Amino acid sequence: MIFTVPLAMWHRFLVTALVFFWATNSLAALKESGFSIYVSPDGSDDADGRAPQPGSNSKVGPVRTLERAQSLVREARVLGLPSTQSGVNVFLRGGRYTLERPVIFRSEDSGSTDAPITYRSYPGELARIEGGTYLNGWHLGQDGVWSTKYPLSLWPAGCPQQLIVGGERRYRPRLPVAGTLEIDSIPREAPPLNDRFIATEGGQPLSIKNLTDTEIVIFDAWTASRLRPTSYNPSSKLLGLSGKFAGHGVHRDMAPGLPYLIENYRDRPLPEGSWQCDAGQLEISYRPAKNEAFAATDVIVPRLSKLIVIEGSNTQRVHDLHFENLYFSTTAWRLPNDGWAAMQAEVGLPGAIEVQNANSIKFRSFALVHTGATGIRIRENCFDVEISQGEMRDLGGTGIAIGSEQRRPALGTPWSGGESSSSPTHDVKVSDNLIASVGRIHFAAVGVWIGQADHVVVERNEIRDLYYSGISVGWTWEYGPSLSHDNRIVANVVSDFGQGVLSDLGGIYTLGRQANSLVEGNFVLGGKARKYGGHGLYADAGTSGFTFRNNVVMNVSHAGIHIHHGTDLLFEQNYLLDYGEAGVRCTRPSRGSSVVFKNNLLRSERAPPFYGVCKDPSYAFQNNLIISTDGGPLSSVLPTNMQDTIDRIRAHAGRISTTRLTANMRDAPSIVP
């Protein structure tokens, strides 16, 4: 029997065969080389993304946007590409990628264990992913001030609040230029309104022009409320504020004597190295610093609050997604109309990079600079997350925030019955990062914050130049249930923290119950509080389950080790040198008798070895070496064996990688009030 086949059917058969042949051969090739998509600032989203440079055909070459690269990766995976033995590489050619909106990665953007999806700079080049807008059209006035108009479409809510000039953050004028003012008194009202105060005689502004653009920062022990003035009466010196001041747990209300400063103050000529915005004229002005070569082509206003969002759900997670050798830059933060009055450690701020409901996420060999708020925020329901070899500098808020911000068990959740939750974050590793110039807008930010999370490792990082604590672990006060346990803070260097801005802080700060946790081999130096509590190692209320071993603390304004109260704690072979209040401070009796200090070295000319209730039976001291002055100066030389040990701890602690992506970047300008 002879069958005849219509021509159209033959055509479909031939096409199917060719597609099958192409796919089969492509899959075989991908097993060897993987699948690559190319992106370039000069590319076209009409191109196929399969070549690193444009070809003779306009359809061949790199795409222009990360969103188009995302869609091509999704299409390839739907087709069964790449092979499970290879993976997808999205190569970004060198240059600037100015985002119109945050790039959001969802479950369909996931890879697999054997075939992760990796976004990385093209070999030998550096891709910069930015959330700002370059300002052009600058002109120089006779007064030495440069000015330009800004597009209202980009900032419809009014003036932008940050400016980056020549790769450095610039600030608006302040009153006073140095130091702070003080609250004179609070109007007598019950209950306290916390939204007004009377300025100190001789320290009040003559007037406040354009109130909507001016900001008042009020400092308490561990908070810094940022509010807008709503009214000012020069006669009574009464200053009204938007929103509510947030104090700390000891006194929550405004009080006389609290320091404050006024930012974006207008009643004087624009100082050198500062800028201002006039919302009515849609104009930004900048006066360069002395001897500054003003680069009119390199002025950026941050616009987006986030750059990368990795956001799955409880049922559809994002996973196996990697980012390598990328330079993230420039995010915005805008003060809400009712102000910002955060609790301790500025929790709740958005991250330039945010991750939630995700696992097997890695950020390696990257830079993240000039943020308006937090750098990286690892939120609820994340695990197997790695942040390594990063260079994070000039951060408006905290460097890296990990875990839930929930402070206590929620009613009806399993957490109230023990160490469980429906959305825990665990197995996060933060290693070999530089985190510098933290809290440039939000003063009470920290270098690394760990909330409700377990099996977090913070290892061999360098954290420097910040106004509050360096590393903060735990988020539950007292001895109640906690999701924090099995955390390790190992071999980090924390320096130049506090800087006399806030109080009640530590180079490494722990809080609440955290079973099987360790603080070991860290080098902490140069901590200074404004009034009290500038400690090296600080075990705050209810800390339990920690071993503190082989840490070095040098040159802190208060205690080398401060324990508020706790239980199941061992402080062993720590080296406490040049402390200003005490080697060990015990503020309250602890629970039971399981707080042990063993084989520690205490040495300082400035203060006694112990302070507080350290003689309480809840504290035990065994074989500690105290080198005292005995009425005379201490020798500058430690016993050889001890100095050798300290030198070994210092040599092992801190970042291993050399600074590469931000090698030419200075630490952010000091803004110590």
MOHU-V625542 format. One record per backbone hydrogen bond with DSSP energy under -1.0 kcal/mol. CO is the residue of the C=O (numbers start at 1). NH is the residue of the N-H. Records with the same first field share a line. If there is no record, write none. Layout:
BEGIN
CO=NH + NH
END
This chain:
BEGIN
6=10
7=11
8=12
9=13
10=14
11=15
12=16
13=17
14=18
15=19
16=20
17=21
18=22
19=23
20=24
21=25
22=26
23=27
24=28
25=29
26=30
27=31
29=32 + 33
30=34
35=89
37=91
38=63
39=93
40=43
44=47
49=38
57=60
59=48
60=55
61=49
62=44
63=40
65=69
66=70
67=71
68=72
69=73
70=74
71=75
72=76
73=77
74=78
75=79
76=81
77=80
83=86
87=35
88=118
89=37
90=120
91=39
92=122
95=128
97=130
103=309
105=311
106=109
107=110
115=112
116=88
117=322
118=90
119=324
120=92
122=125
126=95
127=327
128=97
129=329
130=99
131=303 + 304
133=301
139=147
141=144
145=141
146=286
147=139
148=284
151=154
155=158
163=170
164=300
165=168
168=165
171=275
173=264 + 265
175=262
181=260
182=200
183=257
185=198
187=189
194=245
195=241
197=239
198=184 + 185
200=203
210=213
211=214
215=263
216=227
217=261
218=225
221=503
223=220
225=218
226=340
227=216
228=242
231=240
233=237
237=199
238=233
239=197
240=230 + 231
252=247
255=258
258=183
259=219
260=181
261=217
262=175
263=215
266=268
271=274
274=287
276=285
278=283
282=150
283=278
284=148
285=276
286=146
287=273
289=292
292=294
294=296
295=298
298=166
299=135
300=164
301=133
304=332
307=103
308=354
309=105
310=356
316=313
318=359
319=111
320=117
321=362
322=119
323=364
324=121
326=367
327=129
328=369
329=131
336=339
340=226
343=346
344=347
346=349
350=374
352=307 + 308
353=377
354=310
355=379
356=312
357=318
358=383
359=320
360=321
361=386
362=323
363=388
364=325
366=391
367=328
368=393
369=330
370=331
373=397
374=352
375=353
376=401
377=355
378=403
380=357
382=426
383=360
384=361
385=429
386=363
387=431
388=365
390=434
391=368
392=436
393=370
394=371
395=440
396=441 + 442
397=439
398=375
399=376
400=449
401=378
402=451
404=452
410=413
413=416
414=417
415=418
418=420
423=381
425=454
427=385
428=457
429=387
430=459
431=389
433=462
434=392
435=464
436=394
437=395
442=445
446=399
447=400
448=472
449=402
450=474
451=453
452=404
454=427
456=488
457=430
458=490
459=432
461=493
462=435
463=495
464=437
465=438
470=448
471=509
472=450
473=511
485=455
487=518
488=458
489=520
490=460
491=654
492=523
493=463
494=525
495=465
496=466
497=499 + 528
498=501
502=530
505=535
506=470
507=471
508=538
509=473
510=540
512=544
515=486
517=547
518=489
519=549
520=491
522=552
523=494
524=554
525=496
527=557
528=500
532=504
533=505 + 535
534=558
535=507
536=508
537=562
538=510
539=564
540=543
541=512
543=567
544=514
545=517
546=570
547=519
548=572
549=521
551=575
552=524
553=577
554=526
556=580
558=581
559=536
560=537
561=585
562=539
563=587
564=588
565=542
566=591
568=545
569=596
570=548
571=598
572=550
574=601
575=553
576=603
577=555
582=560
583=561
584=611
585=563
586=613
594=569
595=620
596=571
597=622
598=573
600=625
601=576
602=627
603=578
608=583
609=584
611=586
613=616
616=619
618=595
620=597
622=599
625=602
629=632
639=643
640=644
641=645
642=646
643=647
644=648
645=649
646=650
647=651
648=652
649=653
662=665
END
